[in-house]
Amino acid sequence: MEIRELRYFVAVAEELHFGRAAQRLEIAQPPLSRAVARLERKLGAVLLERTSRKVTLTEAGAVLLAEGRAILAAVAAAERRVQQATRTLPRVVLAVKAGTAGASVAELLDAYRAEPGAAAVDLLLCEAHQQQDLLRKGQADVALLHLPFDSRAGLDSEVLHIERQVAVLPAPHPLAGRPWLRSAEVVALPELPMARWPDPDGGYPEGSGAKVRNLTQLFQLIALGRATAIVPESAVTDLRRDLTVVPVLDAPPVTTVIAWPPQSRLRAVADLIRVAARLWDTTGP
């Protein structure tokens, strides 16, 4: 069994969709399907049940998924340890979505920097849904994810905090002075269609709202009176003056987690996770 075949299988097993797995791996779907079939022949076991509508794991597939995650994580960790062995000081790569939780991330970096033996931290700013892929590819060691928007499938994680969501509106808008809103009121605004974020596969959901990939784009469009959005409260910490926020009572809460590849053995990652858990437990959202 080759590492490449194992990586292909794990991608399909986590996505339960050959098309999404192929996009994640940045390969075409036919060679992916052939590779998984070849792996099944090598092992003499059916790993995936395929129908025209869905892909499901068999019992053997579930076993290989658990073992495969551990093997791939160990390989990634070994590669990083070898790379770090050539450096004078260890480094940790932290992936966060651009524009999110700026103050909290700064506090985390300051708190970790004060730890004895702290490694250097490289901050990797990315767009929606990129953190998970960066972790899986070994390009990041740890990341901040926001549930239910991000997926932590195939990753270990620890909850940091839970927060409410708010509607972001142009400051002069008639609803800007309200003490609270409901989701239906925000979605129903004809002059301010809801902005659309990309799905994990890179496509956008149907709708008339503007397509956005980061908070900078989003806030610019809202300020111009072209869109609105419901976002986690921490995303509007440094809100521009021409915008305002109103709490949305029935919007689902957002959970921020710190996530890392399973079986990670980097002490610096464990220390950063510990500091993050302590910091958010002390300060809250």
N, C-alpha and C positions, 0 to 999 in steps of 0.2 A: 504494500500500500504506500503510495507516494504522498508527500505532504500536500502537493497541489491538488490531488484527488480529494484528500480529506478536507482541504479548505473549500473546495467546490461543494462537497456534500453538506458541510456545516452551513454554508450560505443558503442552500436550498432548504435545509431542515429548519432553519430559523425563520426564513421568509415564508415557507410553505407555498412558494410560487416561483416557478422557473424563470419567468420574465423578470421579476424584481431581483431575484438572485443574480441573474446575468448582468443586470444594470449595476448592481452593487459590486460585482467582480470586474466590471468593465470588459466583458467578453460577449460574444454572440450566444444566443440561446442554444442552437443545435450542438456545438461542441460541449456545452455544459451538460446537456442531456446525455450525450454519448459518454462523457467522463463518469457520470453517476452510474449509468448502466454498466460500464466497464468495472467500476468498483464493486457493484453488486455481484458481478460474475466472479471476480477475484475472491470475494468473501463467501460466496455461495449462499447468500442471504438476500431476501427482499428487504430493502431499507425504507422505501417509500411506496405508498399506494397512490397511483395516479388515476384520476378520472378526468373527464372533459371539464369539470367544474372546480375540482380542488385537488390538493396534494396533502396527504396525511402521513405521519410517521408510523411505521410498524414498531413492534416491541424491539426488534433488533436495531431499527433505526434510532430509537430513543436511547439505547445503550451506546451506540456509536456517537451520537450527538454529544452525550455527556463526556465520553472519553475523548472525542475529537476536540471539544472546547479546551479541555485540560492540556492536550498535546499541543495545540496551536498556541495557547497562551504560554506554554513552556518554551516553545520555539521562539516566539516573539520576545520573551523575557531574556532568553539566551542571547539573541541578537543584540538586544539593547545592552546587556551586561558586557558583551564583548566590545561594543562601541564605547561604552563608558570607561572600559578599562584603558582606553587610549587617551582618556582625558585626565587632567589634573584633578578636577572637581566634578562630582556627579551632577546631572541636570535632569529636571523633570519638566515634561511638556503638559501644560494644562490647557484644554480646549474649552472655550466658552463662546456662546453666540454673541456676535458684535452688538454692543449697545445694551446688553442685559446685565442687570445687577452690578453696575459699575462700582458703586460705593462698597458693596459687599465683597466683591472680588478684590478690591484694593485693601480692605481690612484683612481678608484672608491672607493675601501675600505679605502684608506687614506682620501679621501674627506668626506666620510660618517662618519668615526671615529671622524673627527673634529667637527661634528654637536653636538649641545647641546642635551644631553639625548640620544645619539646614543646607540643602542643595540649592543650586541656582534654579529658578523657575522660568521657563520660557512660556509666555502667554500666547496661545494660538487662537486668534479671533476668526470665527467662521460664520457661515450662514446657516439658515434653518436646516436641521436634520443632519448636518455634516459631522457633528461630534461623534456619533456612534460609529460612523465609517472610519473616522480618524483613529479611534480606539482599536477597531478590528484590524486595521492595516498596520498598527504599530507606530503610526505617526504621532500619536498622543498617548500619554501614560494615564491620564485621568481627565475627567470632563464634568462639567455641570450640565445636567439635563433637567427638563421641565415637563412633568407629566400632567395631563395626558398627551401633550403635543409631541413629545419625543418618545422613542421606544428604548427600553433597556434590555430587550431580548438578547440573551447571550452574554450579558455583562453582570458583574457584581455591583451592588450599589448600597448606599446608606442614605436614608431620608435626612434632609437638613431642616427644612421648614415647609409649612403649608400657608398659603396666602390667598386672599380674595382677588377678584378681577374687577377692573374698572373700564368704563367706556372712555375713549379719547375723542374729544370733539373740538372744533374750532372755538376759540374763546367767545366770539359773539353769538354763537348758536343759541336759539331759544331754550334748549334743554340744558344748557351749561349751568344754569342756576339751580337746577333741581338737586335735592339732597340725595336722591338715589333713583335708579331706573331699573327696569326689567329688560331681559334680553330681547323680548319681542319688540319693545319700543325702539331699541337701537337698530335691530335688523330691518325694521319696517320703514326707516327713514329713506324716502325716495331720492332726496337730493344728496345723500351721503351713503352710497352703497358700501357694504362691508368689504374691506380689503381682503384679497385672497393670498394665502400663504401656500408655498409648494408642498405637495405630498412627499413622503419619503422617497418615492420613485422619481421625483423631479417634476412631475406634471402638476397642473393646477386644477382644483375643483371647478365645476361649472358655476357660472355667475357673471354678473355685470361689473363687479368691483374690480378695482385696479390690482394688478399682480405686484406683489412686493416680496423682497428677499431678506430685508433687514429693517431695523427700527428707524434708521435714518431716512430711508425711502418712505416708510409708512408715515412718519410724523410730517414730512414735507408735503405729502399728498393731503393729509388731513388739514394742515394749515392753509392749503390752497382751496379748501372746500370741495375736494374731489373724492373723499373717502372717510370712513370711520372704522373703528376697530375696538374689540374688547381684549384687553391684555392684562397680564399679571401686574399687580400694584407696584412691584419692585422695578418694573420696566420703565416707570415714569418718574423715577427719583429726580432726574435732572431735566424735567420737562421744559420745553421752550415756552416763552411768555405768550405766544399767540395760540396756545392750546390750553385746554382744561380737561379735568377728569371728573367722572361721576361714578360712584360705586354701583355695581350691577348686582342686585340682591340674589338673583337666581342663577348666576353664572357659576359653573362648577369650580371648586377651588383648584389651585395649581400647586403641585408638590415639586419642590426643588430637591434633586438628589445629586450626590456626587458618585460617579460611576467609574469603574476601571475594569480591565480585562480580567477574567477569572484566572486564578492561580498566579496573579502578579506577585513577584518576589522582591520587588524593589523596596528597600526600606524607606527611601525618601517618599515614595507614594503612600506607604502606610502612615508615615508621619504627617503628610499633608492631609490625608483623610481624617486623622485623629484631630488635627488642629481645626479643620473645617467643622467637624461635629461639635467640638467644644465651643467654637466661636458662635455658631448659630444657636446653640443651646443657651448661651449667655445673652446674646443680643436679640434673638428672635428674628422674624422676617424684616 
